[in-house]
């Protein structure tokens, strides 16, 4: 792809499952800028802080640009021949189950499809699983148990139409900010909308909640079985729906009634009053959506949690109608697309079942495959255990970093290191996983990839390339297809474009379907290259017009049909009809929370199950009988419960967001939240370095003492790796404990202990070169404009600080050094200058260093001719009229806490006023909750 003129390309964000549309503008000089696509029905122009910073993450720094074999550069033919021959030889000697693929929700659907086809249809094993197993496998299992299929019934519009939204284990404000903003905007228009947050932590999402239920870890099953019992006791059931469209209600209600209200209170850690208010609100509000995410799924009882939620919606008939239903929001951009192609070890392509011999025969026949996997393969945790035991002898990892993200991460790393043959396809040359690969294959990155992704509301969108592939990088689908051909499978993998892969995927979805399966995009089975390039976002199902059956909620039209941005419209008849022939009126008027002038008239989105039509043999939903249980994992040695998760501005293991200086301004190092009572109990002070330990390992993290954390629990984010911190790989602590049905690991409930790390000295530094502070016991690096910032802590203070600083900065022999030393007080400040530019500055203190981080980092990009300005750097604080912005709150505009506080003192008494004065909170909006905290705190101080 050559860049010769400015152009703007419509593509899709590569972060969470919201699936936001992005407009990527490439200037004639190659500079890239991004903005939200105002016409995309997932986001209508909004982007979160991560999406807004995408243009900062596309540089070639650290890219893997050429194939490598055992660390040496190799050609593609040599590398692919080695992969194909080694996999073939391993299969011949040990059988197909001796090889495995571990793939990723970062792959596009076309990549996923080809990998799944090769493993399940031509290798003949189902040993292909995905990192999506770690985020939404329990939702898949719960859907399949209840609906007979992995169907998300509703759409994002339901979040704007509901009168009650229950958020369970879902910090939307930070993890799905665009959905959070859609809800917040809808609520501004309809203040009567109620929001309940169910989460052990008081997250920033609680900012818009009417009720926060600080539930005990894994108390969700008891909460929702208790709700089902309450609905039965208070005659708040839709008995007509239960009778016509479900089975098993009696058994489910009986099982749920094991605990009375006092028992539910004991199991959930909530008061009977809190339970009564929540249950009464749910019972009285027909238009209810329950949104759930990792806090539900990442549990040893995750599938039961999902079904406990679904049971309550089935019992009230609140499913498939506008503003009603259970709603799973996914963590990755293409977790849903991976589900569609059977990317998990216990699934077949096109939502067919690997356990079903008829489905296996159908897929094998469609693919004209020599074999088909006859049983489910190894799920992620099982896969790496089999690797450790030597049962898997060749492993191909694609677009993921399991050494950091898998539970019991040290054991996973050891298993990968011991495997005879490991292939890694990735974008970066250095990750904690790539370093153990025998063969490294350079893959295309976002901005270079061409294909499709599916978001949490079943909407398929195009990712389009707007940059040329650098070096010898290739798309993942092509890499896998080339290996398939070299393994002797010829024409089955002779794709020339991703559009051909998509057309085959679509054709398989409609093949012998006739309405028996939920996933059907057969209408696109013959799409050509021009149609694929122009493909608009659309929701499935989208069956071929030749299909005689249209599932409930999917509405065929009379003549002249088109599909525009996912909305079924008719250019002639202008009406919608159900299979019965009944007319459906358009849903007209501005949708709540939508930007002005966007989507003012839209037809009804595609929903499932309002009129039944489930994908079980009898077409009825199944209630699942669930008995509430509690599990105690703490002990005298490990008395606290660790909850793991994400933060606002970083993503997974930071292979992308770690490139953006803007995204590291908000939080730049690994941390642990601890309640003040627990902090006092264990001798932890705010900003101390804490050691958190489990039976499997330990990490060093910064302590954040906050009453937002539940007493007895800790929270720490999972993003930091050996590339960014000395000892921050959080999943070294987590156990390989999984849900028995879904195989999803329990990453939210880990027994740990905490203690203060006895640091003799603390440090903070900024430096133009990337630092390698290996002599520090604790370090964490982050990109900043002009260089890097690094937090430090030392087990010993008997250190040559000038020598350490010179090594840290990479200062030349002729560098001018300025320093201040007070050895008795343990204070040291050293700055090095190369001409008029700052090479680096180091600040050392006996406690956490009090220096303006943002201001210090800004000095790397400034000219320092004036000697007084150089002394200000050594002093560690702005001089003259310079203002210390304080900790960054708004990443989009670089607005700090001190600036917000000062604006409040000048009379800005609301979040809106702060936005008008400073622009903070006016772009993605995900910092608005934090702004409100500062406004409220300053207002309280003024009133005292």
Order of alpha helices (4+ residues) and beta strands (2+ residues): beta-beta-beta-alpha-beta-beta-alpha-beta-alpha-beta-alpha-alpha-beta-alpha-alpha-beta-beta-alpha-alpha-beta-alpha-alpha-alpha-beta-alpha-alpha-beta-alpha-alpha-alpha-beta-alpha-alpha-beta-beta-beta-beta-alpha-alpha-alpha-beta-beta-beta-beta-beta-beta-beta-beta-beta-beta-alpha-beta-beta-beta-beta-beta-beta-beta-alpha-beta-beta-beta-alpha-alpha-beta-beta-alpha-alpha-alpha
